[in-house]
Amino acid sequence: MVNSLSKAIIKLTTGLTPISVGTKFFPTDSMQNEYVELFNYTQTILFELEKAQISSNSIETNLIRDIGPENIPQEFNFYEIRPAEDRIEEYALVSNIVMGSDRYFYVELPNPSNLINIFVKIIENEKGQIVEKSSTELVAKMLSKNDAIRVAIELIGIGLERGIEVISAVGMTGAASIERSINYRQSLGSFPGVAFTKLGGEYALVFDGPFKLAQSKPSEFQNYLFVDLIDSTGYTSKHGKTQLVDLMTNIKYFIETECGGELEGYREGGDDFIARFPSKDLAIRAGLDAAWFALDNDAKIRAGVGRSRREAGERAQLVDNLGSTSPLSLVVFELANGLYAYNIPSEFTRTLINLFENEKQKLIGVFAFVFIITYLLCILGLGAFSFITIILALIYAFVA
């Protein structure tokens, strides 16, 4: 969250309403710790550009779109076990999307069966990793939540063909997926299906009878990142062409080697590129990495994440249409059916935010100092010099 003073300053300078500054996410490994430190050190701001309309119907529609209708049988029941909140929560976004944590899934058979070994082979063919296994249960980790749900549906279909009712659930950890399976049984019964969370709510797909799908495969939609350096002409004039080339080359190298991206159509010395990623969380993290690195090199980028090259490019171009006082370094992406963006603020904006978020006592002291000295100068007939007090107070606030 963000306090009212910071929110007012951010809205005044950007024309946008912030949801949060930094993140409250608690890291559990070195990669997460690195990103959390960068979120908080740079005071990265989450903006809501177009509010998502969150409902059970919209979540079902988006689920079918993201998994691919070809991977879901025509006959199924969609249940809401616990409704989602009608707002985007920063912690859940960082956890489930940016960090890509919600990708474990649990599978349970009613009785011991060799079917569990068949499931293991299918999961491994889908690039999943088996965490635990017994004759009736297994826990696996997949590349994404959508992959976990898609593969769970495939396993349920195979079980139903053999007259075996399979229950599955997806969670942030193996333990969370097991707990979700317990909630599923308590709420809906022992029917074959898969339980999962979306936007803070808990849902399930339940299947009444056997179904046959073609070979299950990820949706044809890809995850693209469009990156464009803002005012590259001005950057070149200030720093030179060589530094521009070095900046873009370093971003390109990092995206390819650390983020699993495949660059398309990059021209040496250019100021933009498109990269394709195997998952949405990787695309967003790559956009954040590019924006953080650019800011550290006195540059700003506009970036967009989308399911196609055009969609990613259009989202990056939204930066040009925002009514901010200066171009914003933004990473724009879709969440549910709304549009959201991470902004890497300038050093000046970060200093102001830090004052309002973490230095309230200093801020109160500065205002008290300005008020008292200005009042005394006015009494002495020297009110015209009160601006000097304001300048000194600002210098103290930023330097101390």
MIRO-603205 format. One record per residue (C-alpha): x, z, y; residue number from 1. Coordinates in steps of 0.001 Angstrom, whole numbers, plus 500000, padded with zeros to 6 digits. Layout:
<rec east="X" up="Z" north="Y" resi="NUM"/>
...
END
This chain:
<rec east="500000" up="500000" north="500000" resi="1"/>
<rec east="500968" up="499832" north="503668" resi="2"/>
<rec east="500151" up="502306" north="506421" resi="3"/>
<rec east="497946" up="501336" north="509368" resi="4"/>
<rec east="500773" up="501089" north="511935" resi="5"/>
<rec east="502879" up="498805" north="509743" resi="6"/>
<rec east="499792" up="496771" north="508883" resi="7"/>
<rec east="498997" up="496282" north="512589" resi="8"/>
<rec east="502574" up="495206" north="513424" resi="9"/>
<rec east="502735" up="492786" north="510474" resi="10"/>
<rec east="499330" up="491300" north="511304" resi="11"/>
<rec east="500313" up="490943" north="514983" resi="12"/>
<rec east="503551" up="489071" north="514201" resi="13"/>
<rec east="502321" up="486961" north="511271" resi="14"/>
<rec east="498582" up="486532" north="511809" resi="15"/>
<rec east="498081" up="487590" north="508167" resi="16"/>
<rec east="496759" up="490765" north="506569" resi="17"/>
<rec east="499277" up="492443" north="504225" resi="18"/>
<rec east="498298" up="494064" north="500933" resi="19"/>
<rec east="501583" up="495885" north="500382" resi="20"/>
<rec east="505189" up="496254" north="501506" resi="21"/>
<rec east="507762" up="496557" north="498736" resi="22"/>
<rec east="506497" up="497699" north="495355" resi="23"/>
<rec east="505485" up="500925" north="493593" resi="24"/>
<rec east="506338" up="499442" north="490185" resi="25"/>
<rec east="508568" up="501696" north="488072" resi="26"/>
<rec east="511299" up="499662" north="486329" resi="27"/>
<rec east="512154" up="500241" north="482682" resi="28"/>
<rec east="515122" up="497885" north="482181" resi="29"/>
<rec east="518018" up="496423" north="484183" resi="30"/>
<rec east="516195" up="493200" north="485106" resi="31"/>
<rec east="513160" up="495060" north="486410" resi="32"/>
<rec east="515370" up="497532" north="488255" resi="33"/>
<rec east="517162" up="494678" north="490041" resi="34"/>
<rec east="513905" up="493099" north="491207" resi="35"/>
<rec east="512353" up="496397" north="492284" resi="36"/>
<rec east="515443" up="497177" north="494366" resi="37"/>
<rec east="515225" up="493766" north="496041" resi="38"/>
<rec east="511476" up="494138" north="496685" resi="39"/>
<rec east="512047" up="497463" north="498409" resi="40"/>
<rec east="515370" up="496740" north="500128" resi="41"/>
<rec east="514023" up="493545" north="501729" resi="42"/>
<rec east="510571" up="495145" north="502187" resi="43"/>
<rec east="508967" up="492050" north="500700" resi="44"/>
<rec east="505357" up="491730" north="501894" resi="45"/>
<rec east="502415" up="490617" north="499745" resi="46"/>
<rec east="499811" up="488632" north="501720" resi="47"/>
<rec east="496306" up="487569" north="500741" resi="48"/>
<rec east="495821" up="483993" north="502003" resi="49"/>
<rec east="492517" up="483313" north="500226" resi="50"/>
<rec east="490748" up="486272" north="498633" resi="51"/>
<rec east="490072" up="485943" north="494914" resi="52"/>
<rec east="486409" up="486241" north="493884" resi="53"/>
<rec east="486782" up="488428" north="490816" resi="54"/>
<rec east="483937" up="488661" north="488291" resi="55"/>
<rec east="483453" up="488568" north="484546" resi="56"/>
<rec east="482412" up="484890" north="484815" resi="57"/>
<rec east="485447" up="483873" north="486871" resi="58"/>
<rec east="487803" up="485683" north="484493" resi="59"/>
<rec east="486245" up="483900" north="481497" resi="60"/>
<rec east="486491" up="480516" north="483257" resi="61"/>
<rec east="490112" up="481061" north="484237" resi="62"/>
<rec east="490999" up="482276" north="480740" resi="63"/>
<rec east="489624" up="479102" north="479122" resi="64"/>
<rec east="491444" up="476980" north="481710" resi="65"/>
<rec east="494770" up="478776" north="481251" resi="66"/>
<rec east="494737" up="478930" north="477454" resi="67"/>
<rec east="493245" up="475462" north="477100" resi="68"/>
<rec east="489700" up="474763" north="475821" resi="69"/>
<rec east="491208" up="472988" north="472814" resi="70"/>
<rec east="492666" up="476341" north="471693" resi="71"/>
<rec east="489327" up="478199" north="471754" resi="72"/>
<rec east="486411" up="477433" north="469400" resi="73"/>
<rec east="483134" up="476312" north="470952" resi="74"/>
<rec east="481289" up="479322" north="469546" resi="75"/>
<rec east="482558" up="482663" north="470798" resi="76"/>
<rec east="481362" up="485771" north="472635" resi="77"/>
<rec east="483066" up="487031" north="475786" resi="78"/>
<rec east="482682" up="490774" north="476422" resi="79"/>
<rec east="483571" up="492952" north="479370" resi="80"/>
<rec east="484732" up="496326" north="478041" resi="81"/>
<rec east="485815" up="497599" north="481459" resi="82"/>
<rec east="485254" up="495637" north="484694" resi="83"/>
<rec east="488102" up="494549" north="486931" resi="84"/>
<rec east="488343" up="495801" north="490501" resi="85"/>
<rec east="487297" up="493268" north="493124" resi="86"/>
<rec east="490728" up="493272" north="494728" resi="87"/>
<rec east="494309" up="492400" north="493906" resi="88"/>
<rec east="496375" up="495472" north="493127" resi="89"/>
<rec east="500081" up="495169" north="493943" resi="90"/>
<rec east="501327" up="497225" north="490994" resi="91"/>
<rec east="499347" up="495190" north="488435" resi="92"/>
<rec east="500548" up="491935" north="490007" resi="93"/>
<rec east="504215" up="492920" north="489785" resi="94"/>
<rec east="503804" up="494302" north="486276" resi="95"/>
<rec east="501736" up="491563" north="484649" resi="96"/>
<rec east="502766" up="488458" north="486602" resi="97"/>
<rec east="506133" up="488890" north="488280" resi="98"/>
<rec east="507768" up="490946" north="485526" resi="99"/>
<rec east="505775" up="489238" north="482779" resi="100"/>
<rec east="505348" up="492542" north="480935" resi="101"/>
<rec east="501877" up="492143" north="479408" resi="102"/>
<rec east="502845" up="490010" north="476422" resi="103"/>
<rec east="502861" up="492194" north="473298" resi="104"/>
<rec east="500118" up="491845" north="470747" resi="105"/>
<rec east="498936" up="493797" north="467749" resi="106"/>
<rec east="497296" up="492363" north="464637" resi="107"/>
<rec east="495415" up="494408" north="462061" resi="108"/>
<rec east="493999" up="493439" north="458638" resi="109"/>
<rec east="491329" up="495548" north="456881" resi="110"/>
<rec east="493342" up="495643" north="453626" resi="111"/>
<rec east="496893" up="494822" north="452480" resi="112"/>
<rec east="497341" up="491063" north="452162" resi="113"/>
<rec east="500071" up="488440" north="451946" resi="114"/>
<rec east="498327" up="486889" north="454963" resi="115"/>
<rec east="500471" up="489153" north="457143" resi="116"/>
<rec east="503582" up="487216" north="456024" resi="117"/>
<rec east="501916" up="483914" north="456912" resi="118"/>
<rec east="501148" up="485353" north="460356" resi="119"/>
<rec east="504823" up="486288" north="460776" resi="120"/>
<rec east="505917" up="482684" north="460170" resi="121"/>
<rec east="503316" up="481336" north="462621" resi="122"/>
<rec east="504409" up="483796" north="465315" resi="123"/>
<rec east="508086" up="482972" north="464829" resi="124"/>
<rec east="507296" up="479232" north="465009" resi="125"/>
<rec east="505619" up="479980" north="468355" resi="126"/>
<rec east="508896" up="481555" north="469569" resi="127"/>
<rec east="507486" up="485036" north="469167" resi="128"/>
<rec east="509462" up="488067" north="468098" resi="129"/>
<rec east="508237" up="490467" north="465403" resi="130"/>
<rec east="508685" up="494072" north="466536" resi="131"/>
<rec east="507042" up="495973" north="463664" resi="132"/>
<rec east="505346" up="494933" north="460411" resi="133"/>
<rec east="503568" up="496486" north="457441" resi="134"/>
<rec east="501205" up="495117" north="454765" resi="135"/>
<rec east="498211" up="495422" north="457131" resi="136"/>
<rec east="499632" up="495499" north="460670" resi="137"/>
<rec east="502169" up="493841" north="462900" resi="138"/>
<rec east="503302" up="494036" north="466507" resi="139"/>
<rec east="504852" up="490980" north="468148" resi="140"/>
<rec east="506178" up="489944" north="471548" resi="141"/>
<rec east="505331" up="486484" north="472907" resi="142"/>
<rec east="506560" up="484398" north="475826" resi="143"/>
<rec east="503444" up="485148" north="477906" resi="144"/>
<rec east="500089" up="486902" north="477775" resi="145"/>
<rec east="498276" up="483571" north="477476" resi="146"/>
<rec east="500469" up="482623" north="474511" resi="147"/>
<rec east="499697" up="485974" north="472898" resi="148"/>
<rec east="495919" up="485438" north="473268" resi="149"/>
<rec east="496170" up="481823" north="472084" resi="150"/>
<rec east="498152" up="482730" north="468945" resi="151"/>
<rec east="495842" up="485687" north="468250" resi="152"/>
<rec east="492870" up="483283" north="468207" resi="153"/>
<rec east="494736" up="481022" north="465781" resi="154"/>
<rec east="495436" up="483950" north="463433" resi="155"/>
<rec east="491820" up="485146" north="463601" resi="156"/>
<rec east="490652" up="481627" north="462637" resi="157"/>
<rec east="493006" up="481544" north="459634" resi="158"/>
<rec east="491763" up="484971" north="458561" resi="159"/>
<rec east="488095" up="483953" north="458811" resi="160"/>
<rec east="488753" up="480874" north="456645" resi="161"/>
<rec east="489866" up="483296" north="453930" resi="162"/>
<rec east="487066" up="485765" north="454500" resi="163"/>
<rec east="489376" up="488317" north="456174" resi="164"/>
<rec east="488339" up="489843" north="459483" resi="165"/>
<rec east="491358" up="490071" north="461774" resi="166"/>
<rec east="491409" up="492241" north="464893" resi="167"/>
<rec east="494030" up="491715" north="467570" resi="168"/>
<rec east="494825" up="493069" north="471038" resi="169"/>
<rec east="497293" up="492234" north="473805" resi="170"/>
<rec east="499077" up="494847" north="475928" resi="171"/>
<rec east="502042" up="495650" north="478161" resi="172"/>
<rec east="503815" up="497343" north="475253" resi="173"/>
<rec east="503316" up="497525" north="471513" resi="174"/>
<rec east="501727" up="500960" north="471893" resi="175"/>
<rec east="499423" up="499704" north="474656" resi="176"/>
<rec east="498231" up="496827" north="472465" resi="177"/>
<rec east="497413" up="499270" north="469644" resi="178"/>
<rec east="495508" up="501492" north="472059" resi="179"/>
<rec east="493560" up="498467" north="473305" resi="180"/>
<rec east="492657" up="497634" north="469691" resi="181"/>
<rec east="491274" up="501165" north="469272" resi="182"/>
<rec east="489181" up="500750" north="472446" resi="183"/>
<rec east="487925" up="497427" north="471098" resi="184"/>
<rec east="486717" up="499022" north="467848" resi="185"/>
<rec east="485063" up="501900" north="469674" resi="186"/>
<rec east="483285" up="499606" north="472140" resi="187"/>
<rec east="482398" up="496549" north="470037" resi="188"/>
<rec east="482892" up="497440" north="466379" resi="189"/>
<rec east="485046" up="495956" north="463612" resi="190"/>
<rec east="484282" up="492316" north="464339" resi="191"/>
<rec east="487083" up="489719" north="464360" resi="192"/>
<rec east="488363" up="489225" north="467891" resi="193"/>
<rec east="491101" up="489778" north="470457" resi="194"/>
<rec east="491103" up="492311" north="473313" resi="195"/>
<rec east="493166" up="491950" north="476503" resi="196"/>
<rec east="493328" up="492940" north="480164" resi="197"/>
<rec east="492862" up="490737" north="483211" resi="198"/>
<rec east="493213" up="491957" north="486808" resi="199"/>
<rec east="492787" up="495587" north="485859" resi="200"/>
<rec east="489715" up="495027" north="483674" resi="201"/>
<rec east="489496" up="494993" north="479885" resi="202"/>
<rec east="487872" up="492113" north="477995" resi="203"/>
<rec east="487516" up="490662" north="474507" resi="204"/>
<rec east="486809" up="487394" north="472724" resi="205"/>
<rec east="484721" up="488011" north="469581" resi="206"/>
<rec east="484039" up="485443" north="466849" resi="207"/>
<rec east="480969" up="485578" north="464609" resi="208"/>
<rec east="481958" up="483063" north="461960" resi="209"/>
<rec east="484736" up="480805" north="460649" resi="210"/>
<rec east="486079" up="478097" north="462939" resi="211"/>
<rec east="488621" up="475328" north="462633" resi="212"/>
<rec east="490929" up="474271" north="465466" resi="213"/>
<rec east="493469" up="471534" north="465755" resi="214"/>
<rec east="497068" up="472747" north="465782" resi="215"/>
<rec east="497247" up="475463" north="468410" resi="216"/>
<rec east="499612" up="474620" north="471241" resi="217"/>
<rec east="500205" up="475731" north="474837" resi="218"/>
<rec east="498085" up="474138" north="477537" resi="219"/>
<rec east="499414" up="470886" north="478976" resi="220"/>
<rec east="499601" up="472570" north="482378" resi="221"/>
<rec east="503170" up="473342" north="483392" resi="222"/>
<rec east="504490" up="475764" north="485979" resi="223"/>
<rec east="506205" up="474061" north="488895" resi="224"/>
<rec east="508103" up="475505" north="491846" resi="225"/>
<rec east="508512" up="473490" north="495048" resi="226"/>
<rec east="511269" up="474780" north="497364" resi="227"/>
<rec east="511954" up="473435" north="500843" resi="228"/>
<rec east="514432" up="474774" north="503400" resi="229"/>
<rec east="512694" up="475487" north="506724" resi="230"/>
<rec east="514291" up="473682" north="509716" resi="231"/>
<rec east="517225" up="472294" north="507758" resi="232"/>
<rec east="518289" up="470298" north="510848" resi="233"/>
<rec east="518661" up="473496" north="512868" resi="234"/>
<rec east="520464" up="475186" north="509983" resi="235"/>
<rec east="522918" up="472290" north="509712" resi="236"/>
<rec east="523551" up="472315" north="513467" resi="237"/>
<rec east="524323" up="476034" north="513343" resi="238"/>
<rec east="526267" up="476295" north="510083" resi="239"/>
<rec east="527330" up="472766" north="509191" resi="240"/>
<rec east="526404" up="470357" north="506406" resi="241"/>
<rec east="528831" up="471892" north="503939" resi="242"/>
<rec east="527131" up="475296" north="504087" resi="243"/>
<rec east="523723" up="473637" north="503620" resi="244"/>
<rec east="525013" up="471900" north="500489" resi="245"/>
<rec east="526535" up="475149" north="499204" resi="246"/>
<rec east="523266" up="477041" north="499841" resi="247"/>
<rec east="521070" up="474567" north="497973" resi="248"/>
<rec east="523627" up="474117" north="495175" resi="249"/>
<rec east="523790" up="477872" north="494580" resi="250"/>
<rec east="519987" up="478163" north="494508" resi="251"/>
<rec east="519807" up="475204" north="492108" resi="252"/>
<rec east="522479" up="476690" north="489837" resi="253"/>
<rec east="520787" up="480108" north="489728" resi="254"/>
<rec east="517377" up="478618" north="488899" resi="255"/>
<rec east="518805" up="476544" north="486062" resi="256"/>
<rec east="521034" up="479217" north="484509" resi="257"/>
<rec east="519174" up="482481" north="485179" resi="258"/>
<rec east="515503" up="481495" north="485504" resi="259"/>
<rec east="515134" up="478862" north="482786" resi="260"/>
<rec east="514093" up="476159" north="485258" resi="261"/>
<rec east="514559" up="472405" north="484892" resi="262"/>
<rec east="515153" up="470671" north="488224" resi="263"/>
<rec east="513569" up="467305" north="488897" resi="264"/>
<rec east="514599" up="464757" north="491526" resi="265"/>
<rec east="517224" up="466861" north="493269" resi="266"/>
<rec east="519509" up="464921" north="495587" resi="267"/>
<rec east="522930" up="466380" north="496340" resi="268"/>
<rec east="522887" up="467555" north="499932" resi="269"/>
<rec east="519066" up="467536" north="500113" resi="270"/>
<rec east="516991" up="470376" north="501492" resi="271"/>
<rec east="514216" up="470506" north="498864" resi="272"/>
<rec east="513603" up="470254" north="495130" resi="273"/>
<rec east="511027" up="470741" north="492368" resi="274"/>
<rec east="511695" up="472762" north="489213" resi="275"/>
<rec east="509613" up="473179" north="486049" resi="276"/>
<rec east="509360" up="476491" north="484174" resi="277"/>
<rec east="508007" up="477603" north="480791" resi="278"/>
<rec east="505920" up="480413" north="482338" resi="279"/>
<rec east="504360" up="481420" north="485656" resi="280"/>
<rec east="506306" up="484677" north="485964" resi="281"/>
<rec east="509604" up="482780" north="485765" resi="282"/>
<rec east="508454" up="480347" north="488470" resi="283"/>
<rec east="507444" up="483165" north="490851" resi="284"/>
<rec east="510648" up="485108" north="490194" resi="285"/>
<rec east="512700" up="481980" north="490854" resi="286"/>
<rec east="510858" up="481477" north="494152" resi="287"/>
<rec east="511571" up="485077" north="495150" resi="288"/>
<rec east="515220" up="484739" north="494163" resi="289"/>
<rec east="515528" up="481572" north="496252" resi="290"/>
<rec east="513884" up="483239" north="499262" resi="291"/>
<rec east="516039" up="486384" north="499015" resi="292"/>
<rec east="519233" up="484334" north="498642" resi="293"/>
<rec east="518276" up="482062" north="501542" resi="294"/>
<rec east="517588" up="485037" north="503821" resi="295"/>
<rec east="520989" up="486491" north="502916" resi="296"/>
<rec east="522480" up="483193" north="504141" resi="297"/>
<rec east="520570" up="483097" north="507449" resi="298"/>
<rec east="517971" up="480639" north="506148" resi="299"/>
<rec east="514271" up="480564" north="505325" resi="300"/>
<rec east="512407" up="478637" north="502645" resi="301"/>
<rec east="508828" up="477683" north="501983" resi="302"/>
<rec east="507968" up="477692" north="498289" resi="303"/>
<rec east="504857" up="476999" north="496241" resi="304"/>
<rec east="504017" up="477617" north="492584" resi="305"/>
<rec east="501442" up="475394" north="490871" resi="306"/>
<rec east="500343" up="473725" north="487640" resi="307"/>
<rec east="501454" up="470326" north="488890" resi="308"/>
<rec east="504136" up="468999" north="491213" resi="309"/>
<rec east="501534" up="468101" north="493818" resi="310"/>
<rec east="499840" up="471507" north="493667" resi="311"/>
<rec east="503178" up="473304" north="494084" resi="312"/>
<rec east="504085" up="471074" north="497048" resi="313"/>
<rec east="500707" up="471564" north="498741" resi="314"/>
<rec east="501026" up="475336" north="498461" resi="315"/>
<rec east="504487" up="475260" north="499999" resi="316"/>
<rec east="503105" up="473210" north="502909" resi="317"/>
<rec east="500527" up="475938" north="503642" resi="318"/>
<rec east="503367" up="477729" north="505446" resi="319"/>
<rec east="503166" up="475119" north="508217" resi="320"/>
<rec east="499488" up="475864" north="508876" resi="321"/>
<rec east="499748" up="479637" north="509305" resi="322"/>
<rec east="499364" up="481046" north="512815" resi="323"/>
<rec east="502500" up="483211" north="512762" resi="324"/>
<rec east="504799" up="483674" north="515739" resi="325"/>
<rec east="507667" up="482060" north="513775" resi="326"/>
<rec east="507990" up="480197" north="510433" resi="327"/>
<rec east="507613" up="482582" north="507505" resi="328"/>
<rec east="509726" up="482578" north="504369" resi="329"/>
<rec east="506888" up="482487" north="501825" resi="330"/>
<rec east="506376" up="482035" north="498080" resi="331"/>
<rec east="502738" up="480936" north="497619" resi="332"/>
<rec east="500933" up="481157" north="494266" resi="333"/>
<rec east="497460" up="481341" north="492755" resi="334"/>
<rec east="496037" up="484518" north="491282" resi="335"/>
<rec east="492589" up="484405" north="489675" resi="336"/>
<rec east="490854" up="481935" north="492029" resi="337"/>
<rec east="492570" up="483142" north="495212" resi="338"/>
<rec east="495846" up="482348" north="496960" resi="339"/>
<rec east="498543" up="484950" north="497591" resi="340"/>
<rec east="502063" up="484877" north="498959" resi="341"/>
<rec east="505212" up="486961" north="499013" resi="342"/>
<rec east="506949" up="486997" north="502387" resi="343"/>
<rec east="510607" up="487904" north="502841" resi="344"/>
<rec east="510556" up="489341" north="506387" resi="345"/>
<rec east="513273" up="488875" north="508993" resi="346"/>
<rec east="515738" up="491649" north="509810" resi="347"/>
<rec east="513807" up="492480" north="512999" resi="348"/>
<rec east="510480" up="492777" north="511164" resi="349"/>
<rec east="512095" up="494859" north="508419" resi="350"/>
<rec east="513487" up="497248" north="511021" resi="351"/>
<rec east="510050" up="497687" north="512579" resi="352"/>
<rec east="508431" up="498230" north="509171" resi="353"/>
<rec east="511091" up="500784" north="508233" resi="354"/>
<rec east="510390" up="502687" north="511460" resi="355"/>
<rec east="506674" up="502869" north="510784" resi="356"/>
<rec east="506962" up="503471" north="507031" resi="357"/>
<rec east="509974" up="505772" north="506727" resi="358"/>
<rec east="511060" up="506965" north="510177" resi="359"/>
<rec east="507876" up="508410" north="511650" resi="360"/>
<rec east="509637" up="511461" north="513095" resi="361"/>
<rec east="512203" up="509283" north="514830" resi="362"/>
<rec east="509443" up="507061" north="516176" resi="363"/>
<rec east="507525" up="510039" north="517557" resi="364"/>
<rec east="510731" up="511281" north="519208" resi="365"/>
<rec east="511382" up="507891" north="520790" resi="366"/>
<rec east="507875" up="507695" north="522261" resi="367"/>
<rec east="508112" up="511288" north="523507" resi="368"/>
<rec east="511490" up="510540" north="525115" resi="369"/>
<rec east="510172" up="507417" north="526843" resi="370"/>
<rec east="507038" up="509185" north="528074" resi="371"/>
<rec east="508847" up="512256" north="529464" resi="372"/>
<rec east="511683" up="510360" north="531177" resi="373"/>
<rec east="509308" up="507745" north="532600" resi="374"/>
<rec east="507045" up="510507" north="533908" resi="375"/>
<rec east="509994" up="512286" north="535573" resi="376"/>
<rec east="511272" up="509047" north="537129" resi="377"/>
<rec east="507802" up="508363" north="538546" resi="378"/>
<rec east="507691" up="511862" north="540080" resi="379"/>
<rec east="511089" up="511226" north="541687" resi="380"/>
<rec east="509921" up="507869" north="543008" resi="381"/>
<rec east="512196" up="505941" north="540636" resi="382"/>
<rec east="509483" up="504461" north="538436" resi="383"/>
<rec east="510958" up="500972" north="538837" resi="384"/>
<rec east="513892" up="502063" north="536654" resi="385"/>
<rec east="511730" up="503223" north="533742" resi="386"/>
<rec east="512417" up="499966" north="531878" resi="387"/>
<rec east="515997" up="501199" north="531377" resi="388"/>
<rec east="514608" up="504146" north="529417" resi="389"/>
<rec east="512649" up="501804" north="527178" resi="390"/>
<rec east="515743" up="499694" north="526513" resi="391"/>
<rec east="517821" up="502770" north="525653" resi="392"/>
<rec east="515079" up="504074" north="523368" resi="393"/>
<rec east="514860" up="500760" north="521514" resi="394"/>
<rec east="518613" up="500628" north="521084" resi="395"/>
<rec east="518548" up="504148" north="519640" resi="396"/>
<rec east="515640" up="503363" north="517333" resi="397"/>
<rec east="517364" up="500318" north="515837" resi="398"/>
<rec east="520898" up="501679" north="515645" resi="399"/>
<rec east="520457" up="505372" north="514791" resi="400"/>
END
